C-alpha cells in the first residue's frame, strides 16, 4: 500500500503545486510557498507511516489503555476475593443450621441417616431428606446453569467488541497511507482528519470497555460487601434475591457492551460510522431480549425452588 500511496500522493502533489503556481502567476501575485509544503509533509508521513503516524497515535493513547486496564484488574481481584468469602460464609451458615446442614454436607447427611431407624415414619423422613437434597442440588444446578449462560454471553459481548475493534484498527492501519495520499488532492482534504478521528475513536473502544467493566465490577463488589455484612449480622439471611440481582447486572452488562462505540463517539466525533452504530443498536436490542428471557427464566426457577425448600 505504501508504494501505491506514494504514487497517488506524488501525482496529487504535482497538480496541487502546479495549480497554485499557475493561479498566482495568472493573477500577477507573489507565490505563497507555505501552503505548498502541505503535500510534502503528507508525503513524509506516508513514507514513515508506521513510525510517524501509527507510532505517535498509539504512544499517546497507550497510557489511557494501560490506566483503565489497571483499574479493571484491581476491581476484578477485589470482586473474586469477596465472592470467595461470600461462598464460604454461605456454606458455613447452612452447615450451622441443623435443618439445612444435610443439604450441603455429606457427613451431616450420612450422620442423620444413621440416626434414623427402619420404621415407617423413619423411612418417610429418609425419603423426604433424599427429595430435599435432590431438589436443592437441582435448584443449585439450574441457577449455576443460567448464570454460566449469562456469563458466557457477557464474555462473548466483550469479545465481539474487542474483535471488531481489532479488525477496524488493522483495516485503518493498512489503508491509512491511501487515505493520506488522497488528502493531497483538492476536494479530499477532509480525508486526513476523518481517518485520524476514526482511528482514535475505534482505539478508544478498549479503554471505554475497561471503564464500563470496572464500574460493573465495583457495583458487584459493593453488593458482595453488603451481602457479607448482612450474612454476618443475620444468620438466616437468604441469598436468593442477591443472585437475582447478579443476573440482572449481567444482562445490563451484555446490553451495555454494545453501547461502547456510541460512548466512544461522544469523546471524538467521526463521520461515516452511523451504519455500524445502527447495526450495533439492533444487535444490542436482540441481545437484551435474549438475556432478559434467560434472566426471567433463571429468576423464576430460583425463586420457585427456594420457596419450596423454605416451606
C-alpha positions as CSV (number, residue, x, y, z in Angstrom):
1,X,0.0,0.0,0.0
2,X,2.9,2.4,0.7
3,X,4.0,2.3,-3.0
4,X,0.5,2.9,-4.3
5,X,0.1,5.7,-1.8
6,X,3.4,7.3,-2.8
7,X,2.3,7.3,-6.4
8,X,-1.1,8.9,-5.7
9,X,0.4,11.4,-3.3
10,X,3.2,12.4,-5.8
11,X,0.7,12.9,-8.6
12,X,-1.6,14.8,-6.3
13,X,1.3,17.0,-5.1
14,X,2.3,17.8,-8.7
15,X,-1.2,19.0,-9.6
16,X,-1.5,20.7,-6.2
17,X,1.7,22.8,-6.6
18,X,1.2,23.4,-10.3
19,X,-2.3,24.7,-9.9
20,X,-1.3,27.2,-7.2
21,X,1.7,28.4,-9.0
22,X,-0.3,28.9,-12.2
23,X,-3.0,30.7,-10.2
24,X,-0.6,33.1,-8.6
25,X,1.1,33.8,-12.0
26,X,-2.2,34.4,-13.7
27,X,-3.2,36.9,-11.0
28,X,0.2,38.5,-11.0
29,X,0.5,37.8,-7.3
30,X,3.6,36.6,-5.4
31,X,3.8,32.9,-4.9
32,X,3.0,31.7,-1.4
33,X,5.3,28.8,-0.7
34,X,4.0,27.9,2.8
35,X,0.7,26.2,1.7
36,X,2.6,24.2,-0.9
37,X,4.5,22.5,1.9
38,X,1.4,20.5,2.8
39,X,1.8,17.8,0.2
40,X,5.4,17.3,1.1
41,X,4.6,17.0,4.8
42,X,1.9,14.4,4.0
43,X,4.4,12.6,1.8
44,X,6.8,12.3,4.7
45,X,4.0,10.9,6.8
46,X,3.3,8.3,4.1
47,X,7.0,7.3,3.8
48,X,7.3,6.8,7.6
49,X,3.7,5.9,8.2
50,X,4.2,3.1,10.8
51,X,6.6,5.2,12.9
52,X,5.4,8.8,12.5
53,X,1.6,8.3,12.3
54,X,0.7,5.0,14.0
55,X,3.6,5.1,16.5
56,X,2.7,8.7,17.6
57,X,-1.0,8.0,17.9
58,X,-0.5,4.7,19.7
59,X,2.1,6.1,22.1
60,X,-0.3,9.0,23.0
61,X,-3.3,6.7,23.6
62,X,-1.4,3.8,25.2
63,X,-1.3,5.3,28.7
64,X,-5.1,5.6,28.7
65,X,-5.5,1.9,27.8
66,X,-2.9,0.9,30.5
67,X,-4.6,3.1,33.1
68,X,-8.1,1.7,32.5
69,X,-6.7,-1.9,32.4
70,X,-5.1,-1.5,35.8
71,X,-8.3,-0.1,37.2
72,X,-10.2,-3.2,35.9
73,X,-7.6,-5.6,37.2
74,X,-7.8,-4.1,40.7
75,X,-11.6,-4.3,40.9
76,X,-11.6,-7.8,39.4
77,X,-9.3,-9.1,42.1
78,X,-11.4,-7.5,44.8
79,X,-14.6,-9.0,43.3
80,X,-13.1,-12.5,43.2
81,X,-11.8,-12.2,46.8
82,X,-15.2,-11.1,48.1
83,X,-17.0,-13.7,46.1
84,X,-14.9,-16.5,47.7
85,X,-15.6,-15.0,51.1
86,X,-19.4,-14.9,50.4
87,X,-19.5,-18.5,49.2
88,X,-17.6,-19.6,52.3
89,X,-20.0,-17.7,54.6
90,X,-23.0,-19.2,52.8
91,X,-21.7,-22.7,53.3
92,X,-20.9,-22.1,56.9
93,X,-24.3,-20.6,57.5
94,X,-26.1,-23.6,56.0
95,X,-23.8,-26.0,58.0
96,X,-24.7,-24.3,61.3
97,X,-28.4,-24.7,60.7
98,X,-29.5,-28.2,61.5
99,X,-32.4,-28.0,59.1
100,X,-30.1,-27.3,56.1
101,X,-26.8,-28.8,57.1
102,X,-27.5,-32.1,55.4
103,X,-28.2,-30.3,52.1
104,X,-24.6,-29.2,51.7
105,X,-22.6,-31.5,53.9
106,X,-22.2,-35.2,53.0
107,X,-21.0,-36.0,56.5
108,X,-24.1,-34.4,58.2
109,X,-26.4,-36.2,55.7
110,X,-24.8,-39.6,56.4
111,X,-25.0,-38.9,60.2
112,X,-28.7,-38.1,60.1
113,X,-29.4,-41.2,58.0
114,X,-27.5,-43.3,60.6
115,X,-29.7,-41.9,63.4
116,X,-32.8,-43.0,61.7
117,X,-34.3,-46.4,62.1
118,X,-36.3,-48.6,59.7
119,X,-39.8,-47.7,61.0
120,X,-42.4,-46.4,58.5
121,X,-42.0,-42.8,59.9
122,X,-38.2,-43.0,59.6
123,X,-38.5,-44.3,56.1
124,X,-40.8,-41.3,55.2
125,X,-38.3,-39.0,56.8
126,X,-35.4,-40.6,54.9
127,X,-37.3,-40.3,51.6
128,X,-38.0,-36.6,52.4
129,X,-34.3,-36.0,53.1
130,X,-33.3,-37.5,49.7
131,X,-36.0,-35.5,47.9
132,X,-35.0,-32.2,49.7
133,X,-31.3,-32.8,48.9
134,X,-32.1,-33.6,45.3
135,X,-34.3,-30.5,45.0
136,X,-31.6,-28.4,46.5
137,X,-28.9,-29.8,44.1
138,X,-31.3,-29.3,41.2
139,X,-32.0,-25.7,42.2
140,X,-28.3,-25.0,42.5
141,X,-27.6,-26.7,39.2
142,X,-30.3,-24.7,37.4
143,X,-29.1,-21.4,39.0
144,X,-25.5,-22.2,38.0
145,X,-26.5,-23.2,34.5
146,X,-28.3,-19.9,33.8
147,X,-25.6,-18.0,35.5
148,X,-23.0,-19.6,33.3
149,X,-25.0,-18.9,30.2
150,X,-25.3,-15.2,31.0
151,X,-21.6,-15.1,32.0
152,X,-20.8,-16.7,28.6
153,X,-22.9,-14.1,26.8
154,X,-21.3,-11.4,28.9
155,X,-17.8,-12.5,27.9
156,X,-18.9,-13.0,24.3
157,X,-20.2,-9.4,24.1
158,X,-16.8,-8.2,25.3
159,X,-15.0,-10.5,22.8
160,X,-17.2,-9.2,19.9
161,X,-16.3,-5.6,20.7
162,X,-12.6,-6.4,21.1
163,X,-12.6,-8.4,17.8
164,X,-14.4,-5.8,15.8
165,X,-12.1,-3.1,17.2
166,X,-9.0,-5.0,16.2
167,X,-10.4,-5.6,12.7
168,X,-11.2,-1.9,12.3
169,X,-7.8,-0.8,13.5
170,X,-6.0,-3.3,11.2
171,X,-8.0,-2.1,8.2
172,X,-7.4,1.6,9.1
173,X,-3.7,0.9,9.6
174,X,-3.4,-0.8,6.2
175,X,-5.4,1.7,4.2
176,X,-4.1,4.7,6.2
177,X,-1.4,5.6,3.6
178,X,-4.1,5.6,0.8
179,X,-6.3,8.0,2.9
180,X,-3.3,10.3,3.5
181,X,-2.4,10.2,-0.3
182,X,-6.0,11.1,-1.3
183,X,-6.0,14.0,1.2
184,X,-3.3,15.7,-1.0
185,X,-5.9,16.2,-3.8
186,X,-8.2,19.2,-3.7
187,X,-11.7,18.2,-2.5
188,X,-10.3,15.3,-0.4
189,X,-8.6,17.3,2.3
190,X,-11.0,16.2,4.9
191,X,-10.0,12.5,4.4
192,X,-6.9,13.1,6.6
193,X,-8.8,14.4,9.6
194,X,-11.6,11.8,9.2
195,X,-9.1,9.0,9.2
196,X,-7.4,10.3,12.3
197,X,-10.8,10.8,14.1
198,X,-12.0,7.3,13.1
199,X,-8.7,5.7,14.3
200,X,-8.8,7.4,17.6
201,X,-12.5,6.7,18.1
202,X,-12.0,2.9,17.4
203,X,-8.9,2.9,19.6
204,X,-10.8,4.3,22.5
205,X,-13.3,1.4,22.4
206,X,-10.9,-0.7,24.6
207,X,-10.5,1.9,27.4
208,X,-14.2,2.7,27.4
209,X,-14.9,-1.0,27.6
210,X,-12.5,-1.4,30.5
211,X,-14.1,1.6,32.3
212,X,-17.5,0.0,31.8
213,X,-16.3,-3.3,33.2
214,X,-14.7,-1.5,36.1
215,X,-17.9,0.2,37.0
216,X,-19.8,-3.1,36.9
217,X,-17.1,-4.8,39.0
218,X,-17.2,-2.0,41.5
219,X,-21.0,-2.3,41.8
220,X,-20.7,-6.1,42.3
221,X,-18.0,-5.6,45.0
222,X,-20.4,-3.3,46.8
223,X,-23.2,-5.8,46.5
224,X,-20.9,-8.6,47.8
225,X,-19.8,-6.4,50.8
226,X,-23.4,-5.7,51.6
227,X,-24.3,-9.4,51.4
228,X,-21.3,-10.4,53.6
229,X,-22.3,-7.8,56.2
230,X,-25.9,-9.0,56.3
231,X,-24.8,-12.6,56.5
232,X,-22.6,-11.9,59.4
233,X,-25.3,-9.9,61.2
234,X,-28.2,-12.2,60.3
235,X,-27.5,-16.0,60.1
236,X,-31.0,-16.5,58.5
237,X,-30.4,-14.1,55.6
238,X,-31.3,-15.6,52.2
239,X,-29.1,-15.0,49.2
240,X,-31.7,-15.9,46.5
241,X,-32.5,-12.2,46.0
242,X,-28.9,-11.2,45.6
243,X,-28.5,-14.0,43.0
244,X,-31.3,-12.5,41.0
245,X,-29.7,-9.0,41.2
246,X,-26.4,-10.5,39.9
247,X,-28.3,-12.0,36.9
248,X,-29.9,-8.6,36.2
249,X,-26.4,-6.9,36.3
250,X,-25.1,-9.5,33.8
251,X,-28.0,-8.5,31.5
252,X,-27.1,-4.9,31.9
253,X,-23.5,-5.7,31.1
254,X,-24.4,-7.6,27.9
255,X,-26.5,-4.7,26.6
256,X,-24.0,-2.0,27.8
257,X,-21.1,-3.5,25.9
258,X,-22.8,-2.8,22.6
259,X,-23.2,0.9,23.5
260,X,-19.4,1.3,23.8
261,X,-19.0,2.6,20.1
262,X,-21.6,5.2,20.9
263,X,-19.9,6.4,24.1
264,X,-16.5,6.5,22.2
265,X,-18.2,8.7,19.6
266,X,-19.1,11.2,22.3
267,X,-15.3,11.6,23.1
268,X,-14.3,12.3,19.5
269,X,-16.7,12.6,16.6
270,X,-16.0,10.7,13.4
271,X,-18.4,10.7,10.5
272,X,-19.2,7.7,8.3
273,X,-19.9,5.2,11.1
274,X,-23.6,5.7,11.5
275,X,-24.5,2.5,9.7
276,X,-22.4,0.4,12.1
277,X,-23.9,2.3,15.1
278,X,-27.4,1.3,13.9
279,X,-26.3,-2.3,13.5
280,X,-24.8,-2.3,17.0
281,X,-28.0,-0.9,18.5
282,X,-30.1,-3.6,16.7
283,X,-27.7,-6.3,17.9
284,X,-27.9,-4.9,21.5
285,X,-31.7,-5.0,21.3
286,X,-31.6,-8.7,20.3
287,X,-29.1,-9.5,22.9
288,X,-31.1,-7.7,25.5
289,X,-34.2,-9.5,24.6
290,X,-32.5,-12.9,24.8
291,X,-30.7,-12.0,28.0
292,X,-33.9,-10.8,29.5
293,X,-35.7,-14.0,28.7
294,X,-32.9,-16.1,30.2
295,X,-32.8,-13.9,33.3
296,X,-36.6,-14.2,33.8
297,X,-36.4,-18.0,33.5
298,X,-33.5,-18.2,35.9
299,X,-35.1,-15.9,38.4
300,X,-38.4,-17.8,38.2
301,X,-36.7,-21.1,38.7
302,X,-34.6,-19.8,41.6
303,X,-37.4,-18.2,43.4
304,X,-39.7,-21.2,42.9
305,X,-37.2,-23.7,44.1
306,X,-36.3,-21.5,47.1
307,X,-39.9,-21.2,48.1
308,X,-40.4,-25.0,48.1
309,X,-37.3,-25.6,50.1
310,X,-38.2,-23.0,52.7
311,X,-41.6,-24.5,53.4
